[in-house]
Amino acid sequence: MPLNNNLFGVYKSLKISGKTYVAESASRNVSMDVDAKNYIQGSPKARVLNIGGTKETISITTPILVGGGSSVDGRTLANDKIKAILDPNNATLPVLESAVYKVSPEGASVSVTLKSDGDPGDPSDTSPRPFEVSGKEIEELKPNSAGGPSRVARFYDFRVQIGNRKYFIMEAELNVQAQTTEAYFLVPNDAAIGNTITQAYIADTATGQYGGRIAAGYQFPYLGISGIKISGKGKAAVILKDIVGTKSYGDYYFFDYDTEGGTKDESINLGLGRGQSDLTFQRPGVAVAESQTFKLEIYDPTAGAWVSLFRDNVAPYADIVNLENTVVNTSNFTVGTGLLTVDFDFYAWVQ
């Protein structure tokens, strides 16, 4: 059989909203609501279909890279789409539904889910499509590019702190979840729309475009962002050591807790002593956050410093997401014959 490399995905690249990103895998699902209806019709055969609107979901798993590829990796894709939903005036399809950042000793990746309206668009429209497949190479991945060679980011490229937990972190995950709402509207009785299936803008003397595009006779929804949530979880090894004062109590709380009232903590990443807690308990009249912030950082050789994984790669290079205030809401301590570990979940106030 002859070779046909057009069948293989490694020869392709992906464009989202007109920008190329590197991906490990991707899928695009377009569906239309269809339901078979039965009426009192003298037959059990479904002879009427109820056909509704369309939905389009794009799922992408993409690595976090260092080197030249860092400008087109999963971190950049997710940050671009988070920035878009935080500034709705500049948002373009597809919109972010969720972005999950994962960092572990095995590597780092981002899983992104995007939503669009399923509209294939006008063939003559030259604007960027929500999802495109290209046959062009990604120039930023070439080893002689301006950013230099690329490699997959590993555990030694990241610096992590989750609340007061900063030592022996095994895994960290951050989930940015956007609530998307779909809306459909009746066709307006307006001469600008006409009787054909066309798209037009509501006229406005100042800008020429007001209120967005009206699709007459189309099945495609309007998409809106009605909420943004940030949560995360992590896993850490637990260290318990009985630090001897005048006696050894074997308690793993505070050294000589019962007699000396010592303040030396005998555990790392877990609170077992009286008055200690792993959760961010609240007090009357006060919104209590973790005493220390959440940090998920990657080393930037250009800046010569550790920078937030959520830093924008466009000047002024500000953090897209601020995670200074978090609440730890779950702590699961596991004791077995191997490592002592604790899993914990947290929520963040969105700045």
C-alpha positions as CSV (number, residue, x, y, z in Angstrom):
1,M,0.0,0.0,0.0
2,P,1.3,3.5,-0.7
3,L,2.1,5.9,2.2
4,N,-0.5,8.5,3.1
5,N,0.7,10.7,5.9
6,N,-2.5,12.8,5.6
7,L,-4.2,10.2,7.8
8,F,-2.0,10.9,10.8
9,G,-2.5,13.6,13.4
10,V,1.2,14.2,14.1
11,Y,1.4,16.0,10.7
12,K,-1.4,18.4,11.8
13,S,-1.5,21.4,14.2
14,L,-4.5,23.0,15.9
15,K,-5.7,26.6,15.9
16,I,-8.0,27.9,18.6
17,S,-9.5,31.3,17.8
18,G,-6.9,31.8,15.1
19,K,-3.9,31.0,17.4
20,T,-1.8,27.8,17.1
21,Y,-1.2,25.7,20.2
22,V,0.6,22.4,20.7
23,A,-1.6,19.5,21.9
24,E,-1.3,15.9,23.0
25,S,-4.8,15.1,22.0
26,A,-8.0,17.0,21.1
27,S,-11.6,16.3,20.2
28,R,-14.4,18.4,18.8
29,N,-18.0,17.3,19.4
30,V,-20.9,19.0,17.6
31,S,-24.4,17.8,18.5
32,M,-28.0,18.9,17.8
33,D,-30.9,18.3,20.2
34,V,-33.2,15.8,18.6
35,D,-36.1,13.9,20.2
36,A,-38.6,11.6,18.7
37,K,-42.2,12.5,19.6
38,N,-45.2,10.2,19.8
39,Y,-48.7,11.7,19.8
40,I,-52.2,10.2,19.7
41,Q,-51.8,9.4,16.0
42,G,-53.1,5.9,15.4
43,S,-49.6,4.4,15.3
44,P,-46.7,3.8,17.6
45,K,-44.3,4.8,14.9
46,A,-42.4,8.1,15.7
47,R,-43.3,10.2,12.8
48,V,-42.5,13.6,14.3
49,L,-39.1,14.8,15.4
50,N,-38.5,17.7,17.8
51,I,-35.3,19.3,16.6
52,G,-33.7,22.0,18.8
53,G,-30.4,23.9,19.0
54,T,-26.8,23.0,18.5
55,K,-23.9,22.5,20.9
56,E,-20.2,22.4,20.3
57,T,-17.6,21.2,22.8
58,I,-13.8,21.2,22.3
59,S,-11.6,19.2,24.6
60,I,-7.8,19.5,24.5
61,T,-5.1,17.9,26.6
62,T,-1.8,19.8,26.2
63,P,1.5,19.7,28.0
64,I,3.3,22.5,29.9
65,L,6.6,23.2,28.2
66,V,9.8,25.1,28.9
67,G,11.8,26.7,26.2
68,G,10.5,28.0,22.9
69,G,7.3,25.9,23.1
70,S,6.2,27.7,26.3
71,S,4.5,30.4,24.2
72,V,2.2,27.8,22.6
73,D,1.7,25.2,25.3
74,G,-1.3,24.4,27.6
75,R,-0.5,27.0,30.1
76,T,-0.7,29.7,27.4
77,L,-3.9,28.3,25.9
78,A,-5.7,28.1,29.3
79,N,-4.4,31.6,30.4
80,D,-5.5,33.1,27.1
81,K,-9.0,31.7,27.6
82,I,-9.2,32.6,31.3
83,K,-8.2,36.2,30.4
84,A,-11.0,36.3,27.8
85,I,-13.8,35.3,30.1
86,L,-12.6,37.8,32.8
87,D,-12.9,40.5,30.1
88,P,-16.1,39.7,28.2
89,N,-15.7,42.6,25.8
90,N,-12.7,40.9,24.3
91,A,-13.9,37.3,24.5
92,T,-14.1,35.2,21.3
93,L,-15.5,31.8,20.6
94,P,-14.8,29.2,21.8
95,V,-15.3,30.2,25.5
96,L,-13.7,28.5,28.4
97,E,-15.8,25.9,30.3
98,S,-13.0,24.5,32.4
99,A,-9.2,24.4,32.7
100,V,-7.4,21.9,34.9
101,Y,-3.7,22.4,35.7
102,K,-1.9,19.3,37.0
103,V,1.6,19.2,38.3
104,S,3.3,16.0,39.7
105,P,6.7,14.3,39.6
106,E,5.7,12.6,36.3
107,G,5.2,15.9,34.5
108,A,2.7,18.7,34.0
109,S,-0.3,19.2,31.8
110,V,-3.5,21.2,31.2
111,S,-6.8,19.8,30.3
112,V,-9.0,22.5,28.6
113,T,-12.7,22.2,27.8
114,L,-14.2,24.9,25.5
115,K,-17.7,25.7,24.3
116,S,-18.8,27.1,21.0
117,D,-22.2,27.6,19.3
118,G,-21.7,25.0,16.5
119,D,-22.1,27.6,13.8
120,P,-20.0,26.6,10.7
121,G,-20.0,30.3,9.6
122,D,-20.2,31.9,6.2
123,P,-17.8,30.4,3.6
124,S,-16.7,33.9,2.6
125,D,-15.9,35.0,6.2
126,T,-12.1,35.3,6.7
127,S,-12.2,35.8,10.5
128,P,-10.6,33.1,12.7
129,R,-12.6,30.0,13.4
130,P,-13.2,28.7,16.9
131,F,-11.5,25.4,15.9
132,E,-9.3,24.7,13.0
133,V,-6.9,22.0,11.8
134,S,-3.8,23.2,10.0
135,G,-1.0,21.4,8.1
136,K,1.6,24.0,9.1
137,E,4.4,23.3,11.5
138,I,4.5,25.2,14.8
139,E,7.5,27.4,14.4
140,E,7.9,28.0,18.1
141,L,8.8,24.3,18.6
142,K,11.8,24.4,16.2
143,P,15.0,24.1,18.3
144,N,16.6,27.1,16.5
145,S,13.6,29.3,17.2
146,A,14.0,32.5,19.2
147,G,13.0,30.7,22.4
148,G,15.4,27.9,21.9
149,P,14.8,24.1,22.2
150,S,11.7,22.9,24.1
151,R,11.1,20.1,26.6
152,V,8.3,18.9,28.9
153,A,8.2,20.7,32.2
154,R,9.0,18.4,35.1
155,F,8.8,18.5,38.9
156,Y,12.0,20.4,39.2
157,D,10.6,23.3,37.1
158,F,7.8,24.1,39.6
159,R,7.6,25.7,43.0
160,V,4.4,24.9,45.0
161,Q,2.9,26.2,48.2
162,I,-0.7,25.3,49.2
163,G,-1.6,27.4,52.3
164,N,1.1,26.6,54.9
165,R,2.1,23.4,53.1
166,K,5.3,23.9,51.2
167,Y,7.4,20.9,51.9
168,F,7.1,17.4,50.4
169,I,4.2,18.3,48.1
170,M,3.5,15.3,45.8
171,E,0.8,16.7,43.5
172,A,-1.1,19.9,42.9
173,E,-4.1,20.6,40.8
174,L,-6.0,23.8,40.1
175,N,-9.5,23.9,38.4
176,V,-10.9,27.0,36.8
177,Q,-14.6,26.4,36.1
178,A,-16.7,28.8,34.1
179,Q,-20.5,28.5,34.2
180,T,-21.8,29.0,30.6
181,T,-25.4,29.7,29.8
182,E,-27.1,29.2,26.4
183,A,-29.9,31.5,25.2
184,Y,-32.1,31.4,22.2
185,F,-34.2,34.2,20.8
186,L,-37.1,34.5,18.3
187,V,-36.4,36.0,14.8
188,P,-36.9,39.7,14.9
189,N,-39.4,41.4,12.6
190,D,-36.8,43.8,11.0
191,A,-36.1,44.7,7.4
192,A,-32.4,44.3,8.1
193,I,-32.8,40.6,8.7
194,G,-35.0,39.9,5.6
195,N,-36.7,36.6,4.9
196,T,-33.6,34.5,4.1
197,I,-31.4,32.7,6.6
198,T,-28.8,35.4,7.0
199,Q,-26.9,37.1,9.7
200,A,-27.0,40.8,10.4
201,Y,-26.1,43.3,13.0
202,I,-28.6,45.6,14.9
203,A,-28.0,49.0,13.4
204,D,-26.3,51.7,15.6
205,T,-25.4,55.1,14.4
206,A,-22.3,55.3,16.6
207,T,-20.6,52.0,15.9
208,G,-22.6,50.3,13.2
209,Q,-22.8,47.2,15.4
210,Y,-24.9,47.2,18.5
211,G,-26.1,44.3,20.7
212,G,-24.3,41.6,18.8
213,R,-25.3,39.5,15.8
214,I,-28.8,38.4,15.1
215,A,-29.1,35.1,13.4
216,A,-32.4,34.7,11.6
217,G,-33.6,31.2,11.3
218,Y,-30.4,29.7,12.8
219,Q,-30.3,27.1,15.5
220,F,-27.2,28.4,17.1
221,P,-27.3,29.7,20.7
222,Y,-25.9,32.9,22.3
223,L,-23.3,31.9,24.9
224,G,-22.8,33.9,28.2
225,I,-20.6,33.5,31.2
226,S,-22.7,33.5,34.4
227,G,-20.0,32.5,37.0
228,I,-16.4,31.6,37.5
229,K,-15.1,29.3,40.3
230,I,-11.6,28.4,41.2
231,S,-10.8,25.3,43.3
232,G,-8.0,22.9,43.7
233,K,-6.5,19.9,45.5
234,G,-3.2,18.5,46.4
235,K,-1.4,15.6,48.0
236,A,1.5,15.8,50.4
237,A,3.6,13.4,52.4
238,V,3.2,13.7,56.2
239,I,6.1,13.7,58.6
240,L,5.6,12.8,62.2
241,K,8.5,12.9,64.6
242,D,8.5,12.9,68.4
243,I,10.9,15.7,69.3
244,V,12.2,15.2,72.8
245,G,12.1,17.9,75.4
246,T,12.7,16.7,78.9
247,K,10.8,13.5,78.1
248,S,9.6,11.6,75.0
249,Y,5.8,11.3,75.0
250,G,5.4,9.7,71.6
251,D,2.4,12.0,70.8
252,Y,3.4,13.7,67.6
253,Y,1.6,16.9,68.7
254,F,3.9,19.5,70.3
255,F,7.0,18.5,72.1
256,D,6.4,17.9,75.9
257,Y,2.9,19.2,75.2
258,D,1.5,18.1,78.5
259,T,4.1,19.5,80.9
260,E,6.0,22.2,79.1
261,G,3.5,23.7,76.7
262,G,6.1,23.6,73.9
263,T,5.5,25.3,70.6
264,K,7.7,23.0,68.4
265,D,5.4,21.4,65.8
266,E,6.2,17.7,65.5
267,S,4.2,17.2,62.3
268,I,4.6,18.5,58.8
269,N,1.5,18.9,56.5
270,L,-0.9,17.7,59.2
271,G,-2.3,19.0,62.4
272,L,-3.0,16.4,65.1
273,G,-2.6,18.3,68.3
274,R,-5.2,20.0,70.5
275,G,-6.2,23.3,69.0
276,Q,-4.7,22.3,65.6
277,S,-6.7,21.9,62.4
278,D,-6.1,21.3,58.7
279,L,-9.2,23.2,57.7
280,T,-9.7,26.9,57.5
281,F,-12.3,27.3,60.3
282,Q,-14.3,30.5,60.4
283,R,-15.0,32.9,63.2
284,P,-18.1,35.0,63.9
285,G,-18.1,38.2,61.9
286,V,-14.8,37.3,60.1
287,A,-14.1,35.8,56.7
288,V,-11.0,33.7,57.5
289,A,-8.5,32.8,54.7
290,E,-5.4,30.6,54.9
291,S,-2.6,32.5,56.7
292,Q,-0.4,31.8,53.7
293,T,-1.2,32.0,50.0
294,F,-1.5,29.4,47.3
295,K,1.5,29.5,44.9
296,L,2.0,27.4,41.8
297,E,5.1,28.8,40.1
298,I,7.4,27.9,37.2
299,Y,11.0,29.1,36.7
300,D,11.4,31.8,34.0
301,P,15.0,32.0,32.8
302,T,14.4,35.2,31.0
303,A,13.2,36.9,34.2
304,G,15.7,35.0,36.3
305,A,12.9,34.3,38.8
306,W,10.0,32.1,39.8
307,V,6.8,33.4,38.2
308,S,3.2,32.4,38.6
309,L,1.9,29.7,36.3
310,F,-1.0,32.1,35.6
311,R,1.1,35.0,34.5
312,D,0.1,36.6,31.2
313,N,2.8,36.2,28.5
314,V,1.9,39.7,27.2
315,A,3.2,42.9,28.7
316,P,2.8,44.1,31.5
317,Y,3.0,40.3,32.4
318,A,0.5,40.5,35.2
319,D,-1.0,37.5,36.9
320,I,-4.3,36.6,35.3
321,V,-5.6,34.8,38.4
322,N,-4.9,36.0,41.9
323,L,-4.9,33.1,44.5
324,E,-3.9,35.0,47.6
325,N,-7.0,34.1,49.5
326,T,-8.0,30.4,49.9
327,V,-10.0,28.2,52.2
328,V,-8.9,24.5,52.8
329,N,-12.2,22.6,53.1
330,T,-11.2,18.9,53.0
331,S,-8.3,17.0,54.6
332,N,-8.0,13.2,54.1
333,F,-5.1,11.6,56.1
334,T,-4.1,8.1,55.0
335,V,-2.1,5.7,57.2
336,G,-0.7,2.6,55.6
337,T,2.5,0.6,55.3
338,G,4.0,3.1,52.9
339,L,4.2,6.9,52.8
340,L,1.9,8.7,55.2
341,T,-0.1,11.1,53.0
342,V,-2.8,13.7,53.2
343,D,-5.1,14.8,50.4
344,F,-6.7,18.2,50.7
345,D,-9.1,20.4,48.7
346,F,-9.4,24.1,48.7
347,Y,-11.5,27.0,47.2
348,A,-10.2,30.4,46.3
349,W,-11.8,33.8,46.3
350,V,-11.6,35.2,42.7
351,Q,-9.8,38.6,42.7
